[in-house]
Each structure stands twice: as C-alpha cells, then as structure tokens.
Amino acid sequence: MKLIFLLVILFALLCWSSRNWRRSLYVVFVLLVLEGALRKWVLPQASELVYFLKDFILFGAYFKYFFLSKNELRVPVRNDFVKIFFMLSAVWCFFQSFNPSLGSIIVGLFGLRGYLFYVPLMWMATNLFRSEDELYRFIRMHLLLLIPVGILGMAQFVSPSSSPLNVYASGEASTAGFVGLENTRITGTFSYIAGYAVFLIVCFSMLMPVLLRKQSHLWQGLAVIELVLLIANSFMTGSRSVVFANTIFIVGYISLSFLTQASLIVNYIKKFAILAIVSFLAASVWFRSAFDAFAARATSSDSLLERIADGFAVSQFFVYKQLDGYGTGATHQAVNVIRNVLGLPHGELIPVGFESEMGRVALELGPFGFVFWYGLRISLIFSLGYVFFKLRDPFLRQLALSAFLVHLIQISGQLVVNHTFLVYYWFLASFIFLLPHLERVKDYQKHQQFVNFNVSTFDLPYSSKR
C-alpha cells in the first residue's frame, strides 16, 4: 500500500512538471537550495525520496520540452566541438554502465545520472529567458536566497554541534568542526558542506555582474547585504576550497575585465572600491570569530597545494583496469546504500583509495572515457571564453566571464558526485548559446526602436502627389 501511494505521488509530480517546463525549471532552482532543509528538518523519514525529487521534476520538464513542445521556436544550438565530445562521452558512459564490475545494471544507470542526466539543462536554459532583463531578474531573485540561508548559517555557527540546526541529511549530528573551538562547520540549508560550498561559489560568481549592473538603490543595498553574508558564511564553512576559489575568481575577473574593458572597469572600481572594502571590513569585524576559526583550521590542516596537486594526479588509477574502468557510478558514495536497499550484489572491490573527482572518473571510465569526459569539459571552457571575447553588451559579457571562470577554476572539483553543482554547472554551460542570443535580441529591439523613432519623426503629412 505504501509503495502504491508513493508511485501515485511520483506520477502526479511527473504530470505536473510536464505541463510547463519553464515553471518546472524555476522550481528546480528553488528546490536546489531548499532540498537539504527538507531532508534534515521537514521530511527526514523520506530523505532518499526528497534527494530524487528535483530529478522527477526535471524528467517531466524534459518530456514536455523535447516531445510535447516541438512547434515552439527555439534558439539554434551550434557548436560542433562541444557536440563531438558530448557524443563520445555519452556513448562511452552508456557502455560503461553495463560494466560487469558494477555487479548490477541498476548501479550503472544510477551512475549515468551524474554524467548525462543534467546535460539537457544546457539546451533548455538557452530557451528559458526571452530577454536580458528576464535573465537578470532570475539571477537577482536566486541571489536573494542568500539572505535567509546566510542568516541560518550564522545561527548554525554559534550553535553547539548537538543543536538540531547542525545535522546532516542522514540525521547524524554534524561532526565537522574547527580545531580547538566549539564552533561547527556550517551547512546552511544543504545536506552537507560540499553542497553549500558550491552554492557560495556560484552565487559569488553571479553576484559580481549584478553588483556592477545599474539597478535601484533597494536592489543594490540587498546585493551588498548578500555579499557580506556570503563572505562571512564562506569562512564559517571552514572550506578552504570556497575561499580559495572565490579569491582566484575575483583576481581573474578583475584582470580579464581590465584587459578587455579597461575604461569600464576603471569606472566600476572608482565607484565600488570603497563599497567593496567596507563590505569586507564589515564582514571581518562583525564575524571575527568566523575568520579566526577559519584561520586556525587552514593553518593546522594538510597543505592545500598538495591537495590541489593530488586532484590532478590520475595516471596511477589506470593501472588497475588498463584500458577499461569499473563502470559508471562505481565510486559514488550512494552506491552502497542503493545496493543494500535493493538487495543488489556487490561489485568488484576497488583496491585503491579515491577522493578527487579526476581519480573517480579515471576509475569509473578508464583512460578513453577520461579523455572524452574532460575533453567535453575543456571544450565548454574554451567555448565560454570565446563567448566572453565575442560579446559587446557589458552585463552579458560579465556573465560569460563569470561562467568561464567557474568552469575553469572547478575543472578538478567535484561534479559527478555533487548533484548541486551538476545543476549549476550545466546551467552556466548554457551561456555559450544563451548570451549571444540575448545580445541579438537586444540589438534587434534597439534597431526597432530606432526605426520606429525615425518613422514617427520624419513621417510626412498626407499629400495627393504621394
């Protein structure tokens, strides 16, 4: 009876999400931030179901977009370089999902989720917005979630580890803390620290273009509050990858912007330098304990440079299966849970430890799959860089730069096993096609306004000789 009730709910959810794919995508981005809160505090008994909730919504949206909206006018998607590597990656990942080392095809199909399931977002998001203003409002509203999430993070930081606020999606109390301190590394509304870290990195990349865009005093003030909370929460997570990624991002953002739009960036720096300094000082003074806690952890833990170097070391993983791999999903942290719940046979034991993303991909897909997958990711980086240099509109160009830097900085970061970053990653990848289209729309609108103005200005009175 319980299974039937669950199937009815899932069917109803699929029907609802397939009615309006644009609305479904908006819901997914909200659910992406609130999913952890539902799993930790609202529906802990249905944590696994909530984990897949956005996937069911996306599946319904995919069905509507690709099968029921064929007559809808769509933006042409042309990039042979990306398409070639995508097809190679898709074929190889599907092939590896049948790998006998997995012990079950179900594990392989679950592994495909991390590689391929979210890729259609790149095409759908290209048609999600009809103008630059729509895209700006969407980003602005999504960034607004930083305020309640950031306030929750502050409450988690000052609360003991035994507090109900500091729990993981599994229901266990948060065990990650700072050396010598009682403070807990915060997770916000996310299930674990990794998801919150990605949220902060992506929001920081989107906040920069919004801060530099001309907007009302209200939204500018809210953006400053978001920036202060983001800085403070970044340190409260205790994640050096967040602070390091945002530092590299801001250096790259200013440097590349200065090289291509020097006069514009100089004006922005004159206008916002004091504001940025005040925001950073406010965060460092009001949340001094967070800065001190992060500094203590950063100096007492292992070397960050060594961890970064280890993330790129993959050759040792190829010796175990030679030209083959262990199959898609073999290294995913949720695989053992799936096997236990469904009573699936255990797969072949992987005789080496793994943590880095590149190591996981090397073990799962082997050398050929590794080249195909990272060939796809590198092709996306080059394509975003090309779009950045090609665009002329300041706001759209800065968004392209933000997406380019996120993809570049996170090239060795967790993606396949981080469902939060998967959604953001393929959304940012859509900027390859979306941003040039929005610039063409904006140019067309300006041209129409110019033509209409000239027609109304030089319209001659009626004459019988005309």
N, C-alpha and C positions, 0 to 999 in steps of 0.2 A: 504493500500500500504506500509506503514511504517512497519507494522508487517510482511508482506511477505518479505520485504528486510532484516529485522532482522533475520528471520528464514533461509533465504538463506545464510547469513553470518555465522550463527551458524552451519549450515550443512557443509559448506565449511571448517570451522575450525575443526569440528569433523573428516572429511575426511582426512585433512592434518595431524592432530595429530595421527591418526590411522595408518599412513603409516610407521612411525618409532618411536617406543615407547621410545627408548633411547634418541633420539633428543628431543622428547616432554618433557621428564623429565628435561633435561638440560634447556629448555626454561622456564619451570615452576619455577625453582630456580632463574632464572634471573628476571622473571616476579614478583616473590615474593617480590623482593626488589624495583622494579620499579612500581608496581601496584598503590601505593599511589600517586606517581608523575603523573601517567596518570589520576587518578581520580581528583586530585587537580588542575592541570595546563593544561593538554593536552586535556582531554575529560571530563570536569566537567559535561556536559549535559548528558553524558552516564555513570555516576558514578556507578549506580547499575549494569549495564551490565559488566563493567570492573571488578567489585567485583567478579563476577562469571566466569570471563574469564579463569583463570587457572583451574577452575573446569571442564570446557568443554574440555580443552586440556588434563587434566588428564583422563577424561572419554574416550576420543579417545585412549589414551595410554593404559588404562585398557583393552579396547576392543581388541586392537592389541595383547597385551601381553597374555591375558587369553584365547582368542578364535582363533586368527589367527597365533599364534606362538607356537602351541603345540609341534611341532617337534624340537623346539630349546632346546639345552642342558641346564638344569637349575641346580642350586645348591640345594641339598636336604635340606629341612627345617624341622628340627625335634626338637620339644620342647613341650612335652605333657602338661607341667604345663601351659605354655602360651596359648596353643590351647584350653584347657578346659575353662579357664576364658574368652577367646575371644568368644567362642561359647555361653557361658552363658550370657555374656554381649550383644552379637548380638541379641540373641533371645529375651531377656528382653527389649532391646531398641526398637526392632521392635514391640513388643507387646505394649509398652507404646506409640508408635507413633499413635495408634488408640484410645488413651485415650479420652473419651468424654469431659473431662475438657478442652481440647485444642480448642474445637469449630469447628475445621476443620482438616481433614486428611492431608491437604497441609502443615499446620504448623508442624504436626508430622513428615512428610517426610523431611521438611527442618531441623528439629531438629536432624534427623538421620545423617545429613551431619557432624555435629560436633563430633559425636561419632564413626561413621563407615566409612564414605566416604574415608578418607585418610589412613585407615589401610592398604590397598593393597600396599602402598609405602614400607612397611616393607619387603614384598616379592620381589617386583620389584627392589628395590635398592640393594638387595642381589645379583642380576644378572646384575647390571648396570656396574660394573667395573670388568675388567678381570685380573688386577694385582694391586699390592700395589702402583706402580708408577702412574697408572691411577687415583686411589683414591686421592693420594697426589696432582696431578695436578688439579683435580677438586676442592679440598678444597682450594688450593693456588689461583686459579682463582676466586673463590667465595669470598675469603677474600679480593681480590683486589678491590672489590666494596666498601670496607670500605673507601677508599681514597676519591673518589668523593662524597660519601654520607656524610663522616665526614666533608669535606670542606663545603658542603651545610649546615650542622648543625651549623658550626661556623658562617656562614653568617646569618642564622636564629637567632642565639643568640644575635648578635649585631644589628639586625634589629628591628624596633618597631613592636608591635603587629598588627598594621594596615598595615604592609607590605604585599604584595602579597605572599611573601615567607612563611609567618606564617598563613596558613589557614588549615582547616581540609577538609576531603573529602566531607563533606556536603556543603562546600563553605563558612562556617562561619569562621570569624577571630578567631585565637587562643586566648582562654580566660584564659588558664592556665599560670600563671606567678609565679614570686618569690616575697615573702613578702618584701615590701619596695623598690623594684627595678623595673626598666622598662623592664628588660630582660624577654623574653618569653621562656617557656619550649619548647625545640625543638622537632620536629617530623621527621626530615630528609626527606627521600623520602616516608615515610609511612603515612598512612591516619590519624593515631592517635598515641599518645605517647606509648600506650601498644604494638603496633606492632614494633616500633623502639626499645623499651626496650628488647623485645625478641631477635631481631636481634643482639643487642650488647652483650647480654648474650651468645648466641650460638656462635657468632664469637670469643668471648674471649675464650670459651672452645676449639675451633678448632685452635686458634692461638697459644696456648701453645705447643701442639705437633709439630706444624710446626716450631716454633722458635727453638725448641730443636733438630730438624732434620738437618742433614748435607745438606746444599744447597749452591748455588752460592752466591757470595757477593751481587749481584744485588737483588736477592730474599730475602736475609737476611736483607738487608737495607730496602726494601719495607715492610717487616714484622715489622720492628722497627717503621717505619712511621705509619703503621696501628695500632700498639699498642698505640702510643702517641695519635693519633686521637680518638681511642676507649676510652681511659681513659678520655680525655677531654670531649667528647660527652656524656659519661655516667653521668658526673656531670651536663652537660648542660641540660639533660632531666629533672633534678630535681627529678628523680625517685629513691627513697631510695631502692626499691627492686632490681634495677640494681646494685648499688654499694654494697649492702649487699650480693647479690647472687655471684657477682664476687669475693668479699672478702672471703666468705666461700669456694668458688670454689678453689681459689689459696691455701688456708690453707689445704683443703682436698687433693688437687692434690699433693702438696709437701709432705705431711705426708704419704699418701698411697704409693707414689712412693718411698719414703725413706725406708719404711718398706719392700718393695718387690725388689727394685733395688737400694740398698744403694750406692754402688760404682759408678754406672752410674749417679745417681742424684748428688752425691758429685762432680763429674767431671763437670756436667752441671752447678751446682751452681758456681763453681770456674770460669767457662768460661763465664757465662751470668749474674752473680750477679751485676757486675759494669754496664753492659748494661741495666739491668732492673732498677737499681737505677737512672741511667742517664735519662732513658725514663720517669720515674715517675716525677723526678725533672723538666725535660723539660716541661712536661705537666702542672705541678703545677705552674711553673713560667710564661710560655707563655700564659696560660689560667687561670690566677689567679682569674679573675672575676668570672669564672665558679665555681671554688672551693668555693669562698666566697658566691656566690649565693646559692649554694647547702647547705653549712653550715647554712646559715640563714634559709632556708626552713626546714632543718632537725631538727633544734632546736626550731622552732616556731610551727611546726605541731603536730599532735597527735602522741602518742607513737607507734613506730614501733613494739615493742614487743607485745603490746596489739593487734595490727592488725594481727600479725602472730598467736597469740593465738586464736583470733576470727575466723581465717581461718580454724582452726581445730574443732571448736565447731559446731556440726551438730545435736546433739540429739534433740534440740528444734524444728527443722524443720520437724521431723517425726510425731509430734502430730496432724498436720492438716489433713493428709490423712491416718493416721495409716499405714497399710501395702501397700497402693497404693501411686501413685505420681500424679503430674499434667500433666505428659506427656513430651516426648522429645521435646525440643525447647521451653517449656513454659516460661523460664526465659531469652531467648535470646533477646538481645537488638534490633535485626532487625525484630522481630516478628510483632510488631505493624505496622511497615512500610509495611510489606507484607500483613497484614490484610487490611490496608487502600487502598493499590494499587489494590488488587484483590477483594475488597469488601467482605471479609470473616467475618463471625460472630466472635465476641469477645468471648474468652474463659472464664473459671471460674476465678474470681478475686483471686489472691494470697494474703492472708491477712497479710503478713509479709514482711519486707524489706529483700533484699538479695544482697550481693556483692561478697562474697567469692565463689570460684569455688566449694568447697565441699558443701556449702549450696545450690548452684544451682542444683548440681547433686542429692542431697538428696530430694529437692522439686520435681524435674522432674521424677526421677526414683523410689523414695521410698526406704525403707531400703534394700530390696532384690537387687534392681538394684545398689544401692550404694555399697554394698558388692561385687557384681560381677565386677563393673567397677573398683573400687580401688583394688580389687584382681588382675585384669589384670595389672594395673599399677605397683603394687608391685611385681608381677611376672616378669615383664620386668626389674625392678631394680635388683632383685636377679640374673636374667639371665645375665645381663650386668656385674655385679660384678663377677660372675663365669667365664665369658669370660676373664675378666681382669686378674684374677689369673691364668688362664689356658694358655694364650698366652705367647710366648717367644720372638717374634720379638719386639724390643723396640718401634718403631713407632706405630705399630698396637696396642700394649698394652697400650700406652699412649692415643690413640684414644678411646679405650674401657673405660679407666678410665674417660676421658672427658665426654663420653656419660652417663656413670654410675652416675657421679656427677650431670650432668644437670637433669637427670630424678629424682634423689634423692632430690636435692635442690628445684626443682619445683613441688614436689608432691602435694602441696596445691595451686600452682599457676594457673592462668587462662589458660585453654587449650581448652575446648569445645567451648567457645565463642571467642577464639583468633585464627583466621584462619592462621595467620603467624606461630604461634607456632605449630599448627597441622601438617604442612608440615615438619618442622624441627624435631618435636617430633618423628614421625614415621620413618623419615629417620635415626635418631640416633638409634631407636629401631632395625633397620635392621642390626646394627653392631653385634647383637647376632649371626647372621648367616654369615654375610659378612666377618668379620675379621678373624675368624677361617679358612674360605675357602681361603682367600688371603694368609694366612700363609702356608696352604698346597700347594698352587700353587707355592709360593716362595721356599719352601723346595724341591718340585719336580724339579723346574728349577735348583736349586743348585745341586741336585743329578744328573741331566742330564749333567750338565757342568762337574761334577767330573768324570762321566763315560766316556764322550767324551774325556776329557783330558787324562785319563788313557789309553784309546784305542789308541789315537794318539801317546802317549809317548812310549807305550810298544808294538806297532804293529811290528811284526817280518817280515822280508823280505820273499818273497815267496820262499818256498822250495818244492822240489818234494816229500819229505817224509811227508809233512803236509797232 
